[in-house]
Amino acid sequence: MEASRSSMAETDEAAPGLRPCPICGKPGSPRYKPFCSSRCADIDLGRWLKGSYVIPGEPVEEDEDAPPGREGEDR
């Protein structure tokens, strides 16, 4: 049992060459790469799901002759 605990501890520690965590700046962990912990990975996932990360682009113009979207359809 001791061998499995030591191997788990090794995976949680920062390995040389890993970048700092993009969320908090602590050393990254190979287990949660590129983050330092599951907490920071969850924070990043939440930002993606909320739409906080956006790539700017040109605005899309609505075509007046386009068929109506599903919002206006009766079922």
N, C-alpha and C positions, 0 to 999 in steps of 0.2 A: 504494500500500500504506500510505503514511503516513496518509492520510485515514481508512482503516478502523481503524487503531490509535488515532488520536485520538478517533474516535467511540466505540470500545470503552472507552477510559479515561473518557470523559464519562459513560457509563452506569454505571460502577462507582463514581463519586464520589457523595457525598451531595448530593442536590438540596435547595434551600431548601423548607421546608414539610414535609419528611418527618419522621415521628416517629422516635425512637430505636428501635433493634432491641429487641424484647421479650425476647430471650434474654440479650444481653450489654450492652445499653445504648449501644453505639456508634451513630453516625449511620447511618440506614437508607440502602439503595442502591436506586435505581429498578429495577435489574436483578433484585434479589431481594426486592422489596417484600413485606412490611414488614420483612424482615430485612436485615442488613448483608452477609451472605455466604451461599454455599451451605452452609457448615458449620453456621451457626445455623439455616438452614431444615431441614437434616437432623436436627439435635437436636430441633427442634419436631416433626417427623414421627415421630421415634422415641418421643417422649412420647405422641403421639396413639395410636400403635400399641400401646404398653405399657398404655394405659388410665390414664395419669397425670392426664389431664384428665377430670374427672367432674362431671356436673351432679347435685347431690343431689336426691333425690325421695323420695316415700313408698315404703316397702317393698311389694313385690308379694306377696300371699298366694297360696299354692298351693291349688288347689281339689282336695279329696279325690276328687271324682267325675270329675275330668278324666281323659281317656284317658292311658295311660302315654306317656312320651316315647320318642324313638328309641333311647335308651340301653338300654332293657329289651327291645326287640323282637328276635326271632330272625329271621334272614334265610334 
